[in-house]
Amino acid sequence: MALSRIWSAFIIIAIVVASIKCFFFGHSDIFNWMVIGKSSDPLNPLKLDGIIETCWIAVDLCIKLVGTLALFMGLMSIAEKAGGIRLLSRIIGPFFSKLFPEIPKGHPSMGHMIMNFSANLLGLDNAATPFGIKAMESLQELNPNKEVASNSQIMFLCLHAAGLCLIPVSVIAIRSTQNAQDPTDIFIPCLIVTFVGTMAAMLIVSFRQKINLLQPVIITWVLGISAIIGLLVWYVSKLNAESIKSFSGLLSGGIILLIFLLIVLGALYKKIDVFDAFIDGAKGGFETALKIIPYLVGILVAVSMLRTSGTFDVVMSGIKSLFVFFGADTKFVDALPTALIRPLSGGAARGMMVSTMISSGPDSFASKLSGVFQGASDTTFYVVAVYFGAVGIKNTRYAIGSMLLADLVGVCTAIALSYMFFA
């Protein structure tokens, strides 16, 4: 119900703003470009994709996702049949049994979730999505009401959307292509922001679900993760830019290949028919990709309408005017478009980040802050559409509100850290 209201509000607001611009400010062609506009069209004054083009983009995205889903779901199938998922479940069981009290001990969903979180940690978005969908499907098996999000699904999705990430690989790569003097300077702020956002998501959802976080097991795990992140921050702070790039590539690429190797070796040891197991899992990737197309089209079209109508420009002008009125420093405002659109569209936020780099320079405060915003959380509405859509959840309860509140904590933390690191 919450998603339905938000989606309806996006469309209504976009059309109202476009109507005001058309009838009061003389933008007579705005309706036409909102519907049929292509960002590549030199005659398009908006330089943004309209509704029709966005529908094609959504379907194209799902088609490209088929291969990734097939690969990682196939590997997941091998791991399940070889007992690897059960092993992961036993390892993390003491912690997850407190954070997800409704999940039975040793349930495969625990292993699926840890695979998803591990992919997120390494900045491997393409791997995280298949693992996350598999986790949602496992949790759906335990869900007594198949159309209403369970407590466990909400906790998992909010922790996933917070996007705890050790290595913002894509942001570093983009900053490198824009010839930033030090493309890796957003590494530590991104790491801290995602950690704070994840802790905020856990606190928010635990409060709603009345989970006691002061249990020894939870405290021990949180302190352990905090210590690891602290050591990583200390180690990275001693490296130069080139060494950080080399380290991030080695860690992210090396670990995913190590996972592949361990899964295959484990299956061979257990005398599993590896290729048949892979094919069985890969078939589900194709079916899942088809299932999420309607949800993705709906979300991306609504976001497209908000962008092409100029709603974001109105919001940005209002925010900047507000801070000017109170006499506050406004140099962070130029990076806010990335933060505002990040919950709605990862691709659009990436475009906003690149646009900020081009207009302000890759080494400007706004460019660095926009990079932190881009690397600091996942795309909330995309995650909701894809993950809940994959299992047919219609009532998301308080999931979206919790995610957006955690996003707000992350944005505020990013701004504060950027003044410390980049000002």
VEXBA-112924 format. One record per residue (C-alpha): y, x, z; residue in three letters. Coordinates in steps of 0.5 Angstrom, whole numbers, padded with zeros to 4 digits, always signed. Last residue first. Example, Ala and Ser with C-alpha at 12.3 -4.5 7.8 and 13.67 -1.06 7.14 Angstrom:
BEGIN
-0002+0027+0014SER -0009+0025+0016ALA 
//
This chain:
BEGIN
+0042+0073+0006ALA +0035+0075+0003PHE +0030+0076+0009PHE +0034+0072+0015MET +0037+0067+0011TYR +0031+0066+0007SER +0027+0065+0014LEU +0032+0059+0016ALA +0032+0056+0009ILE +0024+0056+0009ALA +0023+0054+0016THR +0027+0047+0014CYS +0023+0046+0008VAL +0017+0047+0011GLY +0019+0042+0017VAL +0021+0037+0011LEU +0014+0038+0008ASP +0010+0037+0014ALA +0014+0030+0014LEU +0013+0029+0007LEU +0005+0030+0009MET +0005+0025+0015SER +0009+0020+0011GLY +0004+0020+0005ILE -0002+0020+0010ALA +0000+0014+0014TYR -0005+0009+0011ARG -0007+0011+0004THR -0010+0004+0002ASN -0012+0004-0005LYS -0018+0010-0004ILE -0022+0010-0010GLY -0026+0016-0009VAL -0022+0021-0015ALA -0016+0017-0014GLY -0015+0019-0007PHE -0016+0026-0009TYR -0012+0026-0015VAL -0006+0021-0014ALA -0005+0023-0007VAL -0005+0031-0009VAL +0000+0029-0015TYR +0004+0026-0010PHE +0004+0031-0005THR +0005+0037-0010THR +0002+0043-0005ASP +0007+0047+0000SER +0010+0054+0000ALA +0010+0057-0006GLY +0015+0053-0010GLN +0020+0053-0004PHE +0019+0060-0003VAL +0021+0062-0010GLY +0027+0057-0010SER +0029+0061-0004LEU +0029+0067-0008LYS +0032+0064-0014SER +0038+0061-0009ALA +0039+0068-0006PHE +0040+0071-0013SER +0035+0077-0015ASP +0032+0073-0021PRO +0039+0071-0024GLY +0043+0065-0022SER +0042+0061-0028SER +0036+0064-0031ILE +0033+0064-0024MET +0035+0057-0022THR +0032+0055-0029SER +0025+0058-0027VAL +0025+0055-0020MET +0027+0048-0023MET +0021+0049-0029GLY +0016+0051-0023ARG +0018+0044-0019ALA +0017+0040-0026ALA +0010+0043-0026GLY +0008+0042-0019GLY +0011+0035-0019SER +0013+0030-0014LEU +0012+0034-0007PRO +0016+0040-0011ARG +0022+0035-0014ILE +0026+0036-0008LEU +0024+0043-0006ALA +0025+0046-0013THR +0032+0042-0014PRO +0034+0045-0007LEU +0035+0052-0009ALA +0043+0051-0011ASP +0044+0048-0004VAL +0042+0054-0001PHE +0049+0057-0002LYS +0052+0051+0001THR +0054+0054+0008ASP +0057+0049+0012ALA +0064+0046+0013GLY +0062+0039+0015PHE +0064+0036+0008PHE +0062+0042+0004VAL +0055+0040+0007PHE +0055+0033+0005LEU +0058+0034-0002SER +0052+0039-0003LYS +0047+0033-0001ILE +0051+0028-0005GLY +0051+0032-0011SER +0044+0034-0011MET +0042+0026-0010VAL +0046+0024-0016VAL +0043+0030-0020ASP +0036+0028-0018PHE +0037+0021-0020THR +0039+0023-0027GLY +0035+0018-0031SER +0031+0023-0034THR +0028+0026-0027ARG +0027+0019-0024LEU +0023+0017-0030MET +0019+0023-0031SER +0017+0022-0023VAL +0015+0015-0025ALA +0011+0017-0031VAL +0007+0023-0027LEU +0005+0018-0022ILE +0002+0013-0026GLY -0001+0018-0031VAL -0004+0022-0026LEU -0007+0015-0022TYR -0010+0013-0029PRO -0013+0020-0031ILE -0017+0021-0024ILE -0023+0018-0026LYS -0024+0022-0033LEU -0023+0028-0029ALA -0029+0026-0024THR -0034+0024-0030GLU -0033+0031-0033PHE -0033+0035-0026GLY -0040+0031-0024GLY -0043+0034-0030LYS -0042+0041-0028ALA -0046+0039-0021GLY -0053+0038-0025ASP -0051+0043-0030ILE -0050+0049-0024PHE -0057+0046-0021ALA -0060+0047-0028ASP -0058+0054-0029PHE -0060+0056-0022VAL -0067+0054-0021ASP -0067+0055-0014ILE -0072+0061-0011LYS -0068+0061-0005LYS -0067+0069-0006TYR -0064+0067-0013LEU -0060+0061-0010ALA -0057+0066-0005GLY -0056+0071-0010LEU -0052+0066-0015VAL -0048+0064-0009ILE -0046+0071-0006LEU -0044+0073-0013LEU -0039+0067-0015PHE -0036+0068-0008ILE -0035+0075-0009LEU -0032+0073-0016LEU -0027+0069-0012ILE -0026+0074-0007ILE -0024+0080-0012GLY -0019+0075-0016GLY -0015+0074-0010SER -0015+0080-0006LEU -0015+0085-0012LEU -0009+0081-0015GLY -0005+0081-0008SER -0007+0088-0007PHE -0004+0090-0014SER +0002+0086-0013LYS +0003+0089-0006ILE +0002+0096-0008SER +0008+0095-0014GLU +0013+0092-0009ALA +0012+0097-0004ASN +0007+0096+0002LEU +0009+0097+0010LYS +0011+0089+0010SER +0004+0088+0007VAL +0000+0091+0013TYR +0005+0087+0018TRP +0004+0080+0015VAL -0003+0081+0014LEU -0004+0083+0022LEU +0000+0077+0023GLY -0004+0072+0019ILE -0010+0075+0022ILE -0007+0074+0029ALA -0005+0067+0027SER -0012+0065+0025ILE -0015+0068+0031GLY -0010+0064+0036LEU -0011+0057+0032VAL -0019+0059+0033TRP -0018+0060+0040THR -0014+0054+0041ILE -0018+0049+0038ILE -0024+0052+0041VAL -0021+0052+0048PRO -0018+0044+0047GLN -0011+0044+0047LEU -0011+0040+0041LEU -0013+0033+0044ASN -0013+0028+0038ILE -0010+0022+0039LYS -0010+0020+0031GLN -0003+0020+0030ARG -0002+0026+0035PHE -0007+0030+0031SER -0004+0028+0024VAL +0003+0030+0026ILE +0000+0037+0030LEU -0004+0039+0024MET +0001+0038+0019ALA +0006+0042+0023ALA +0001+0047+0024MET +0000+0047+0016THR +0007+0047+0015GLY +0008+0053+0020VAL +0003+0057+0016PHE +0006+0055+0009THR +0013+0058+0011VAL +0010+0064+0014ILE +0006+0066+0008LEU +0012+0064+0004CYS +0017+0068+0008PRO +0012+0074+0007ILE +0011+0074+0000PHE +0018+0072-0003ILE +0020+0080-0004ASP +0014+0080-0009THR +0018+0080-0015PRO +0022+0086-0013ASP +0028+0087-0018GLN +0026+0081-0021ALA +0025+0081-0029ASN +0024+0074-0030GLN +0016+0075-0032THR +0016+0079-0025SER +0019+0073-0022ARG +0014+0068-0025ILE +0008+0073-0023ALA +0010+0073-0016ILE +0010+0065-0016VAL +0004+0064-0019SER +0000+0069-0014VAL +0003+0066-0008PRO -0002+0070-0004ILE -0004+0068+0004LEU -0003+0061+0003CYS -0003+0055+0007LEU -0002+0049+0003GLY +0001+0044+0007ALA -0002+0039+0002ALA -0009+0041+0004HIS -0008+0040+0012LEU -0005+0033+0010CYS -0011+0032+0006LEU -0016+0034+0011PHE -0013+0030+0016MET -0012+0024+0012ILE -0020+0024+0010GLN -0022+0025+0017SER -0018+0019+0019ASN -0021+0015+0014SER -0017+0012+0008ALA -0018+0005+0006VAL -0022+0003+0000GLU -0029+0005+0002LYS -0028+0002+0009ASN -0034+0005+0013PRO -0032+0012+0010ASN -0038+0017+0012LEU -0040+0018+0004GLU -0032+0018+0003GLN -0032+0025+0007LEU -0037+0028+0002SER -0033+0025-0004GLU -0026+0028-0001MET -0030+0035+0000ALA -0032+0035-0007LYS -0025+0033-0009ILE -0022+0039-0005GLY -0027+0044-0008PHE -0025+0042-0015PRO -0018+0042-0014THR -0018+0049-0010ALA -0021+0053-0016ALA -0015+0051-0020ASN -0010+0052-0015ASP -0013+0059-0013LEU -0007+0062-0008GLY -0012+0066-0004LEU -0011+0061+0002LEU -0012+0055-0002ASN -0018+0057-0005ALA -0021+0058+0002SER -0018+0052+0004PHE -0022+0048-0001ASN -0028+0052+0001MET -0027+0050+0008ILE -0027+0043+0006MET -0033+0043+0002HIS -0037+0047+0008GLY -0035+0041+0013MET -0036+0036+0008SER -0044+0038+0008PRO -0045+0035+0015HIS -0047+0040+0020GLY -0045+0036+0026LYS -0043+0029+0024PRO -0036+0028+0022ILE -0032+0023+0026GLU -0029+0028+0031PRO -0025+0032+0025PHE -0021+0037+0029LEU -0026+0038+0035LYS -0032+0038+0030SER -0028+0042+0026PHE -0028+0048+0031PHE -0035+0048+0033PRO -0037+0047+0026GLY -0034+0052+0023ILE -0040+0057+0022ILE -0045+0051+0022ARG -0042+0048+0016SER -0041+0054+0012LEU -0049+0055+0013LEU -0050+0048+0011ARG -0046+0049+0005ILE -0050+0056+0003GLY -0056+0052+0003GLY -0059+0054-0004ALA -0058+0047-0006LYS -0051+0046-0004GLU -0049+0053-0006ALA -0052+0051-0013ILE -0048+0045-0013SER -0042+0048-0011MET -0042+0053-0017LEU -0043+0047-0022GLY -0037+0043-0018MET -0033+0050-0020PHE -0035+0050-0027LEU -0034+0043-0029ALA -0028+0042-0025LEU -0025+0048-0028THR -0027+0045-0035GLY -0025+0038-0034VAL -0018+0040-0032LEU -0016+0042-0039LYS -0017+0035-0041ILE -0014+0032-0034CYS -0008+0036-0036LEU -0008+0033-0043ASP -0008+0026-0041VAL -0002+0027-0036ALA +0002+0031-0042ILE +0000+0025-0046TRP +0003+0020-0041CYS +0009+0025-0040THR +0011+0025-0048GLU +0011+0017-0048ILE +0015+0017-0041ILE +0020+0022-0043GLY +0020+0029-0043ASP +0026+0033-0041LEU +0032+0037-0045LYS +0036+0031-0043LEU +0041+0032-0049PRO +0035+0031-0054ASN +0037+0033-0061LEU +0034+0040-0060PRO +0027+0036-0059ASP +0022+0041-0054SER +0024+0037-0048SER +0021+0031-0052LYS +0025+0024-0051GLY +0021+0017-0053ILE +0022+0013-0047VAL +0028+0016-0042MET +0031+0019-0049TRP +0032+0012-0051ASN +0034+0009-0045PHE +0039+0015-0044ILE +0042+0013-0051ASP +0049+0009-0049SER +0051+0015-0044HIS +0058+0011-0043GLY +0059+0012-0036PHE +0059+0005-0033PHE +0054+0002-0038PHE +0049+0007-0039CYS +0050+0011-0033LYS +0049+0005-0029ILE +0043+0003-0033SER +0040+0010-0032ALA +0041+0009-0024VAL +0038+0002-0024VAL +0032+0004-0028ILE +0031+0010-0024ALA +0031+0007-0017ILE +0027+0001-0020ILE +0021+0006-0022ILE +0021+0010-0016PHE +0021+0004-0012ALA +0015+0002-0015SER +0012+0008-0014TRP +0014+0009-0007ILE +0011+0001-0005ARG +0005+0002-0009SER +0004+0009-0005LEU +0005+0006+0002ALA +0000+0000+0000MET 
//
